[in-house]
Amino acid sequence: MLSLALATLRHRLTGFVGAFLALALGTTMIGVMALTLGATFGTPHPGPQRFRAVTGSVVAPQGFEGRPMTAPAVLPPEVVAKVTAAGGAVADRSFPVNTAAGAATGHPWASAGFAGYRLVDGRAPQAADEVVVGGGSAESVGRQVPVGAGRYRVVGVTDGRWFESAVFFSDAEAQRLSPGVNALVSDLPAGQLSALVGDRAVAVQGEDLTRVDPDDTGGAQALTSAQAMAGSTAGLAVCVAVFVVIATFAFATEQRRRELALLRLVGAAPRQVRRMVLGEALIVGVAAAVVGCALAPLCVVPLRSWMVDHEVAPSWFTIAFNPLPLLVAFVIGVAAALAGSAATLVRVSLIRPIEVLRESAVERRGMTPVRWLLGVGMLVGAVVTGVVIARTEPYLAASARKYQMVPVLYVGAVALLAPVLLRPVTGLLTWPLRRSRKAGPLLVRENILTARRRTAATVAPIVVAVGLAGTLLTMQKSGDAAVLTRQQQEVHAADVVVPGAGGAGIDARTVERLAAVPGVRVTPVASMNIRIGNEKGEQIDSLSTYAVPAGALGSTVTPPVVGGSLASAPENFLVIDAHAAQSDDLAVGDKVVTLLPSGERVQTVIAAVVERGLHGDDTYVSSALVGSLPSSLVYLDSAAGALDDQQTAAVRRALDGSGAKVVTYDAYLEAQRARAARQTDNAAVVILGIALAYALIAVANTLVMAMAGRKREFALLGLAGAVRGQIVKVAAAESAVAVVVGTALAAVATVLAAATQYASLSELVPSARTVVPWTPVLATVALCALVTVVTASGAAGRTTHHRAIEAAGTRE
C-alpha cells in the first residue's frame, strides 16, 4: 500500500499542500525553540573567570560550604598584612561605580591581568584622573567621562568580559575610592596560604577559584530569563503545532471520505485503507519534518538578535547548532502527522461503501471518539489543575509562566470541542440572518451550520490564536495586578526615596539628613542576599531579603503574618515567609546563623513567619546587623500620612547632591510594575508571537484546502444563477462569521481560565481583580479577520475561475 500512497500523493498534491506547509512550519517552530532552550542549559563559560590567570587567591569567607556571595567581602587588615609580608601578594579591589553607560565595577589596574584583560588601544592609567575602560571603544580614548562623583580621562581600552563592565583606575586612586582589600593574589602554595590566614580568610586555588566569580555558574545564572522564556515558548509551540497539525491532517483525511469509500467499493479491505492513509501521512510527515528541521537553524539567528536587543538574554548569548533538539522536533512532527491521520482513520475505513456513496452533503456527525476523549480530557485537566493549584500552591497563579498550562488546556479543550459548540453558538450569532429575505445571508448561515467539520477546521486555529492571546495576556496582567496590590498592602508609605540613574544606593549620610526633617518618619530599606545556617556552619538556605529597622515592622512594613508577631521584634530579628519556613523546617523562635554580604556571621532569631511572597522571597532582617550598607530605597511618611509641601521641600533639600530623588509610593510601584511588564511583555512577544503567526498560517492553509474541496459546490451555485462575485462574497462572509464564532469560543476559554485564576489569586489577595488587555486581544481578532477574509476571498476566486459547467463536471 506504500506504492499506492505514493501514487495518490502524486495525483493529489494540491490536497496535501496545506498539510505539508502546516507540518513544515510547525516543525520549524518546535526546532527553533528547542535549539534556543538547549542553548540556555549547561555552562557557557566553564572554569574560573574573574581569576582565570592566577594560581591562587585569598578571599574573605564567602559563605557556608564555600558558596559565593553576590558582592566581594573585605579581608581583615591583619590578614592582608600577613600575606603581604610573606611576599608576592597583589591586592585586588572590586567596587561599584557609575558611568554614563550605566553601573560598572571598578578595579586597580594591577588586577587587570587576573581576568586576562588586554589593552587593545592606549596605555595603562598612571595619574589619579586617568582610567581604562573594559570593552570600550577606541574612539573614547582621550575623552573626559563621568565616573562616580568625579570626571576622568580615558587613556586606554581593553577587550571586554561577559561577567562585568570594568573600569580600571590607577592603583593609588582605586585604594582611595575603596580602601578595603577584597582579595590577595599570591603564588604561595595553598597549604602555606591557609596557615597564614587561619580561619579569618579562605585560600582558594585552581578550579575552586570559580566559587568567587561574580557568577559562579559560568553564565548559566545570566540565562535564567532566556531559559524561562524559551521553556514556556517551547512548550506552547509543541502544543499549538501538534494541535494544528493533527487538525489539519484530520481535515485532509475527512475531505477524502468518498475517495476512500470507492477504494472499499472495489475491494480494498479496511486494513489496506488504513495502511495507505498512514503511508501518505508518513511520507508527507517525513518530508515536511525534514524541511522544518532544515529551516530551524536559519530562524534562530533573528530570534537570538531579538532576545539580546530586548534584554531577554545577555549580549554574549549564542545558539549553536545541536542535532538533538532537531531530532526531537523531527519525531514530534512525524508523530503529529500520523496522529492527525489516525484521528479519523477508523471511522473512514470501516464505513460501508454504499452508505458513503449515498451520504448527502449534510454532515451528520462532527466529532470522533478520539476528539471527544482529548477535548473532555483537556477540559477536566484544566479544571483539576486549577483547583489543585488554588488549594495547595495559589501563588503560582501570579506568574503567567508557571500558570501557563491551565489556560493552554482550556483553549485546547474548547478548540477540540468546537464541533459540539458550533451549532448553539452559531445559531445564536447568526439568528438575525434567519429573518433575511435575501438568499446570500441564508446560504451563509446554513453552510456554516451544516458543514460542521469544515467550519470546525476553520474555527479551531482562530480559537487557538485569539484564545491564547486572551487567556495568557489576561493571566499575566491579572497576576501583575495582584502583585501590585500585595505590595500596596504590605508597605504603608506616602513617598519613597530612590537612587539616581545607575546609583549604587543611598548612603548613611543622606539617610541621616532625611531623618533630621521634622515630622517625617524615615524607614531605610537595603536589598541583599543572605545565607542562613546552623551553628556547625552548614548552610540551610539562601534568601533574598530586605534589611529594615525593628521599629518599622508592624507600622511601615506590614506583611501578612502567619505565625509569631511583628510587634516588639528583637534587634537581631529575622522574618521569613511560609515557603522558607516549610522547606527549611523552621519555626518562630528558632535561632539561625546568618551570613551577611560583608562576610560577617551573626546570630538571628526568627521573630515571625509571613505569607509567601508573590514575586520571590518575602523575608526581612534587622538593619541593626548590616552596619553601613547603603540603602536600596527609603520609605517616608508622617503622622498625617502624606507629607505636606513644607516637608516635601525639606526632603528635597536633604537630597541635594546625593543623586537620589523622592517620588510618591504609588508612582514608585507603577514604575516597578511598568519595568516588570516590559520584561514579561518582551517574553510574551516571543511566546505568543510565534504561536499566533503559526495559528494564522494554519487558518490560511485550512481555508485554501476547504475552498479547493468546494469546487463542485460553487459550480452548482453558478449553474443556479449566482455570479462569481456573489460566490466570493458568500465565501468571505462565511469566513467572517467563522471569525466571530471562533472569537466567541475563545472568550469562553478566557472566562473559564480567568475564573480559575481568580479562585487562586483571591486566596492571596482578597481584593484581587481580573485585568483583560483589550487592545492586544482585539488586535488579534482583527488580524484573524483580515487573514481569514482575504484568504477565503482569494481561494474562492481562484476556485471559481472556470466556467460553472466545466467545474461541475470536474472530478474531486
N, C-alpha and C positions, 0 to 999 in steps of 0.2 A: 504493500500500500504506500510505501515511501515514494516509489516511482510515480504513482498516481497523484500523490500530494505535490510532487514537483511539477507534474503536468498541469494540475489545476492552478497552481501558483502562476505559471507562465500565462495562462489564459485569463486570470482574474487579478492581474497586477494592480489595477486601479482599486479593487476592493480591499486590498491589503496595504495600500499606501498609508492610509490613516493609522492602522495598527503598527506598521513599521516605524512611522515617524514618532508615534506616542512612545513606543518602547525605546527607540534610539535616544530620544530626548530624556526619557526617564532614567535610562542607564547613565547618560551623561551627567545628569543632576546628582544621582547617587554617587557616581565615581568622583565627581568634583568634591562633594562634601566628605566622602570617605578619605580622599587624599588629604584634604585640609585637616580633618580630625586626626589622622595618623601623624601629620606633621607636628601636632601640638603635644604629642607624647614623647617620652624619652628625655634625654639630657642634651639640649642643643650645644652646650659648651662644657664638656667634661673637664675635670681637673681643676686645680686652683686657678683663680683669675686675678684677684687683687694682688696676690703674692706669687705669681706664676714663675718669676725669675729669681727666686731666693731659695736658700737651703732651709732656713728655719726662722721662726719669729717668736717673740714673747708678747703675749697679749693679756689683757685683763680677763678674769673669769667670765666666760661668755654665756654660761647657762648650765642648767642641770644636764648631766650626761654629755657635756661638751657642745650643746646646741647653740647656734649663734643668736645674738640679739639683733634688733633692727638698727641700732646705732653703736659705733665702737665705744667701748668704755675707756676710761683713763687709767693708766698704770700708776701705782703708788710711787712717789718720788724716790723712796729708798730702793725700790726695785730698779728704777731707771739708773740710779747711781751705782748699784752693784754690777749690773750687766755692762754698763758703760766702762766701769773701771776694769772689767775683765778684758776689754779690748775688742775692737772690730764691730761695734754696735752702731747702727744708724737709726736715728729716731724718725718715726713716721707719725704724721698728724693728719687727721681727716675731720673736716668741719664744714658745716653748711654755709654757703654763700649765695647771694642773689645776684644775677646778671640780667642784662637786657633780654636775654633769650629764655630766662626762667631760672629755677632753682638748680644749683650745681654743688659740687663738692670740692673744697679747697685742699691742697696738699703742698708741702715743701718740694722744691724741685729735686732735692736729693732722693726723694722716694719715687720719682717718675719711672725709673728703671725697674722697680719692683713688679709692676704690671706689664712691663715690656713696652712702655711708651717710647716712641722715637720721634725726634724732630723731623718734620717734613719741610719746614721753612723757618728762617730766622735763627735765633740763638736762645740760650738759656737766660732766665731772669737774673739780674745782678743787683740792681738798685731796689729800694723799697717800693717804688711806684711802678715796677715792671711785672708783667705776668706772661705766662704761656698758656694758651687755650688748647685744651684737648679736643681733637676732632674739629678744630676751627678752620676757617677759610684763609688761604694765603693772602687774600685781599685785606684782611683785618690787621695785618702786621703794620705797626706804626700808628695805629689809631688809638685814641683815648676812649676807654669804655668804662661805664659804671660797674663796679663790683662791690657788693655790700654797701657800706656807708661812704666809700671813697671812689676815686677815679684812678685808673691805672692805664699804663701804655702797654699795648700788646707788642711784645718783641719776638714772639715765635708761636708756631702752632705745631701740634703733634697729630699723629694718627689717632682715631677715636677708639673707644672701648664700649661694648654694648651695655655694661652694667652701671655706668656713671657718666655724667658730664663733668669733666675735671677742669679745674683752674689751678695752675701751678704758680706759687709765689716764690720769692727768694726765701732761703731757709730762715733768715732773721725775721722777715715780715710774717711768715707763717707762724713762727713762735710767738710773735707779738699778738697775732689775731687769735691763736689757740694755744695757750701756754702748756696745756696738758699733752702728754705723750700717749698716743693710742696704741702704738706697737713699736717694738725694737727688733730690727732685723739683724741677725747675727749668724756667723758661720761656725759658732761653737757647737760641739756635739750636744745632742738632746739631753744626755744624762748630766752633763756639766751645767747646762742652762737650767734644768729642773732643780738641781741642787742649789743654784744661785737664787732662784726666785721663790722656792718653797711653795707654800700654799697661797701666797699673795698674788700669783700670776700663773699663767699656763704657757709652757713651751710646746710649740707645735712645729712639725716638720713634714715634708713630703706631701702625700695626699691629704693629710689632716689639715693642711692649710686651707682646704676648701671650706672648712667649718667657719672660718672668719671672713668669707666673702660677703659682699653686700647681698648677694642672692646665692645662698649655698646650694640651691637646686640646679645651678648651671643654666639658668634661664627658664626652667620649667615653670617657676612661680610667675614669671612675667607673662606666660602664655595662658594664665587661668581664664581671663575673659575670652580669649580666642578659642580656648578649648570648650568653654561653656556654650559659646555661640555655635561653634562647629558641631558639637554634640547635639544641641537642640535642632539645628538645621538638618543634620544628617538623619535623625530620627523622623522629623517631619517629612523630609524628602522621600524617605523609604515609604512612609505611609501613603503620601499623596501619589507617588509614582506607581506603587503596587496597586493602589485602588483604581487609578485612572487606566492603567494598562489592563487590568483584569476586566474593567467595564468596557473598554474599547474592543478587546478581543472577544468578549462575550457578545457584544453587539454585532461584530463582524460575523460571528458564527450564526447568530439568530437571523441575520439577513439572508442566509443561505439555506434556510429550512426546506424550501421547495426543491432546491437542487439536491440536497442530501436525501430527500424523500424519493426523488427519481432514482438515485442510486439504490435505494432499498427496493424500488419497484422492479429494477432489472436484476435483482438477485443478490445484492450486497447484504451481508449479514451485519447486525448491529456492531459486532466486534470489529469488522473491517472498516465500517464508517468511523468508529471511534479512533482507530489507528490512523486513518487518513487525516482526520481533523487534527489529531495531536501531532502527526508528522508535519503538517503545514505550520502549526504553531511553533514546533521545534525549529524548523528551517527559518521562519521569519524571526523567531526569538534569538537564535544564534547570530544571524546576520545583523540584526538591529543592535544586539548587545555588543558585538564586535565594533560596530561603528561608534556606539556610545562610549566604549572604553578608549577608543582612539581619540575622540573629541575631548574627553575629560581633562587630560594633561594640558591641553591648549587653553581650556577655560579657567584653569586655576590662576593663570597669570593676571587677568584683570581683577579676579576676586582677591588675590593677595594684595594688589595695589590698593584696592578699595579698603581693605581691612587696616592697612598701615595708615592711609590718609585719614581715616576716621578714628584712629587710636583704638581700634578693637584689638590690634596686635602690635607689638613693638617693631621698630624700623628694621631690625635685623632678621625678622621672621621670614623664612623661606619655606616653600612647599616643594619638596623633592619628589622625583618620580619613584613610585613604590608599587610594584606589581601586585602585592597582596590586597590593598583596597580595591584595585581594579578587578581582581578576581572575584572579590565579594560582590561588587556591582554586577559583574557578568552573571554570576549564579543567580542573584536576585532577579535580574531582568529576564533570564530564560525561565525561571520558576514562575514569574508573574504571567508570562505569555502562556505557559502550559496551564496554569490555574484559570486564566481567563477563558481558554477554550473548554476546559473541563467543567466550568460552571454550568453550562447548558448542554453538555455533551450527552448525558444520559437521556434527557427528555427528547432531544432531537433524534438520537439514534434508535430509540425504542418506539417512537410513534409509528402507527401503521401508515404505510404509504398512501392508501386510498383516502384516509382521513385528512392527511395533509393536503392532498390534491383537491379535496372538497372544501377545505377551510376557506372561509371568506377573509376579506381584508381586515375585518374587525378582530382584534386580538382578544382572546378570551381570558388569558392569564398573563400577568406581567411579572410575577415573582417565581423564582425557582426555589427548591428546598435549601440549596446552598446559600442563596441570598437571604432567605428567612433566617437561617441559622446565624450567619455573620451579622446581619442587621440587629436582630434581637440580642445576640451575644454582646455586641459592642454597646448597645443601649444599657443592658444590665451591668456591663463592666464599668460604664461611666458612672452610673448611679451608685454602685457598690464602692467604687474607688472614692467618689466624693464623700460618701457617708463615713467611710473608714478614716479619711483624712480629717474630716470635721470632728470626729470623736477622739482621735489619737494624736494627730500632728497638724492642727489647724494653721500653724504658722506657714506651712508650705503654700497655702493659698495666696500669700502675699507676694510670692515670686512666680512670675509668669513662666519662667523656665522650669521650675520644679513642679508647677501645676499643669504643665502643658498637656499631659496625657489625657486629662479629663475633657477639655474642650475638643481635642482631636477625636476622642471616642464618640462624643456627641455628634460632631459633624459627620463622621463616618457612618454612624448609625442612621442618621436622618437621610443621608445620601443613598444608602443601601435600601432603606425602606421607602424611598421616593415613589415607586410604583403604587404602593398602598395608599400613600397620602395624596397622590396626584389627583384622583377623581374628586374627593371632597374639596381640596384646596382650589383646584382649577375650576370646579363647578361654582364655587363661591366667588372667585375672582372674575370669572367670565359670565356671571349671571346677567349683567346688563346686555350682553351680546344676544341673549335669547330673545329679547324684545325687539331686536333689529329686524327690519323688513328687507334688508339687503342680503344677498347671498354670501358676500365675502365674509362678514363677521361670523355668520352662522357656520360657514365652512371652516374658518379658523378654529372656532370652539369645538366642533365635532371632530376635526382632525386631531386635536390635542387629546380629547377625551378617549377616542377610540384607539389611537396608536400609542398605547401607554409605554411600550418598550422603547420605541423611538424617542418619545418625549422624555422618558426617564434617562435615556442615554445622553440627551442634550442637557437636561436639568442637572444631572449629577455633578459634572465639573463646575457648574455655576454655584451649586450648593457648597462645593469644596472651596472655591475661590472666595465667595462672599462670607461663607461660614467661618473659614479660618481667619479672615480679616476681622470679622465681627467678634468672634469668641476670644482670640488671642489678644487683640488690642484691648478689648474690654477687661480681660483678666489683668493685663499689665497696668492699665490706668486705674482700675479699682484697687489693685494691690498697692500702687504708689500712693493713692489717696489714703489707704488705711495706715501706711507707714507715716505719712504726714500727720494724720490725726493723732496717732500714738505719740509722736514727738511733741505735739502741742499739749497733750495731756500730761506728759512726763516732766516738762520743764515750764516753770512759771517765771517768765522774764518779759520785761517790756522791750528792752533793747539788748543788743549783743555787739561786742567789740570784736572785730575780726582783723587778722593781719592784712597788710597790703599785698599787692600782687607779687607772688613769689616769696612772700615773707616766711621766715622760719619759725615765727611765733611772736608772742607778746612778752617782753622781758619783765622782770620783777619790778624794776623802777617805774615802768609805765603803770603797772597794777597798783603800786603804792600811790601814785598821783591820782589814779581813779578813786581809790579808797578814801582819799582826802576830800573828795567832793561832798559837801554837806547833804545829808538826806538820801544819799544813793547807796543802795546795798550792792556790793560787788562780790561776784562769785567766779573766780578764775577756774578754768577747766583745762586740763592738759590731757591730750590724747596720747596713748602709748601702748606698747605691748609688754606684758609681764609674763613671768612663768611662776607657777606655784608648785611646791613640792613638799616632801616630808622632811623630818629632822635629819634623815640619813643622806639627804641630797638627791633623792630620787624624784625625778620630775613627775608631777601628776597631770598638768595640763598647761597649755599656752593660751593666753586670753588677750583680746583687745579690750582695753579698759579706759576709764576716764578718772583722772585724779581730781577730786573735789574736796573742799573743806567739810569737816564733820558737821558744822552748823548749817550747811546748805541742804543736807539730807532731810527730807520731810517738809522743807519750805520752798526752796527754789527747784531742787531736783526731787521729783516725787514719782518714781516708777511704781507700778502696781506691785504690792507686796504679797508674796505667797506665804512666807514664814519669817519670824523674827520681827524686828521693828527698826524703822529708820530714825526714830527719836532717840536722843542721848547716845549716839554711836560713839564708841571709844576712839581715841586718836589713832589707833592702829587698825581701823576697821577695813574690812573687805566685804563688798556686796557682790554676790554672784547671781546669775539668772538660773531658772529652773533647769535648763538644759545642762549647764555645767554641774549643777548640784546632783542631778540624776546620773550623768555619765561618769562623774568622778567620785560618786558615793560620798558627797559632802553634805553637811547639815549645819544649821545655825549653832554657833558656839564652838565649832571645830577650829583648831589653830593650824595654820599652814605657814610654811616659809615662802616668802615672795621675793623673787629676784627682779630687781628694778632695772631700767635701762642703763643706769650708772654702773651696774655690776654689783651693787650692794644687796645683800640678803637681809631681809627684815622679817620679824615675827608679826603675823597678822591674824586677826580673829574674824570669822565670818559673822557679821552682825545681822544680816538679813538675806533672804532669798527672794528675788523678784521674778516676775513673769518673763518668759523667754522673749528676747528681742526679735523684731521683725526684719531687721537689716543687719544682723550679726550679733556678736556678744553684747549683752546689756549688763555690764559689770562696772563697779566703782571701787576706787581705793582712796585712802586718805591722802590728801595733798601734803599733809604734815610729814609724810615719809619720803617724798620725792625731792626735797630740797629746792634748789633754784632752777628747776627745769622750766623752760619757757612755756607759757600758757598757749594752748591752741586757740582759745577764744575766752571771752569774759562776759558773763551774763550780768545785766544791770536791771534793777528795779527799785522802787521806792515804796514807802508805806502806803502811798495813794495808788500804787500800781504803775502807771505810766509816768515817765519823767516830765516835769514841766519845762518850759522854754529856758528858764534860767539854769536849771540843772543840765539840760542838754548842751547849752553853750559852755558851761564849765567842763563838761566831759570832753567836748571837742578841744578846748584849750589844753586839757591834760594830755591829749593825744598828739599835740603839735610836735613834729619832729620824729615821731615814732614810726610813721608809715601806716599805722593801724587806723581804722575808721569805724564809726559807730553806725549801725543800721537797726531798724526795728526787728524784733524777733520774727514777726510774720514775713518780712522781706528776706531775712536770712533763710528761713525754712523754704520759701518759694525759690530762692536761688539754689538751695540744695536739691530741691525737687526737680528744678529745671536741669541741673547738671546730671542727676541720675537719669532723668528722662532722655537726655541726649544720648547717653550711653546705651540705654535699653532701646531707644529708637533706632540707633545705628545697627544694633544687632537684629532688631525686628525687620529692618530693610532687607537684610540678607535672608533671615528666616522666612519671612513672608514673601519677599520679592521673588525669590526663585520658585517657590511653590505656586504663587499666583500666576507667574508667567507660564509655568508648565500647565496649570489648570486651564488657562485661556487658550493655549495651543491645543489642548485636548478638546475644548469646546469647538474650535475651528475644525479640527480633524473629524470629530463626530458629525458635524453638520455637513461637511463635504461627503462623507460616507453615506449619510442619510439621504441627501439630495440625489446622489448618484443612483440610489436604490428606488427613487420615486419617479424615474423617467416615464414609465408607462402611466402612472397616476396623473402626472402633469399632461401627458399626451391626451388622455381621456378628457381632462378639463378643456384642453384646446379643441377637441372634437365637439365638445358640448357648447362651444361658443366663447370661451374665455380667451382673451388675447394674452400675449406673452407678458406684457406689463402687469396685468391683473394677477397672473400666476406668481410672478416675482413678489408682488405686494402681499399676496397671501402667505408665501413662504417667510417673508420678512416679518409679517405680523405674528405668525406662529412663533418665530424665534423671540420676538419681543415679549410675547406672553410667557414663553418659557423662562425668560429672564425674571419676569415678575414672580412667577411661581417659584423659581429657584431662590429668589431673594426672600420670599415668604417662608420657605422651608429653612433657609439659613437663619432667619430670625427666630424660628422655633428652636434651633440648636443653640443660638446665642442666649435666648431666655433661659433655657434649661441649664446651660453652663454658668450663667450669671447667678441664677438662684442657688446652684450647688456651691459656688464660691462664696456667696453671701452667708450661707449657713456656717462656713468655716470662719470667715472674717468677723462675723458677729460674735464669735466666741472670744476673739482677741480684742476687738474694738466695738463696744456697744453701739456707737454711732457710725458704724461702717456704712458706706454708700457705694452704689454701683455707678460707675462712670462709663458712658458709652461714647467713644470717639467718633462722632457722626461724620466729620469731614472725610477721613480716610475710608470709612465704610461706604459712604455714598459715592466717593470717587471710584471705589472698586466696583460698585454696582454699575456706574456709568461706563466704566471701561468694559465690563462684561457685556453691557447692552450694545456698545459700539462694535466690539469684535463679533458678537453674535449676529447682529442685524446685517453688518457689512458682509460677513462670510456667507450667511444664508442667501442674501440677495445675489451675490456673485455666483454662488454654486447653483442656485435656481436658474439664473440667467444662462449659465453655461449648459445646464441640463436641457433647457427648452429651446436651444438654438436650432434644432432640427424641426422640420415640418411635423405637425401633430400626427398625420397619418403614417409617417415614417417611424416616429418614435413609438407609436402604439404597436407597431409590428416588431420592434426591437426585442431580442431575447434578453432575459435577465442575466 
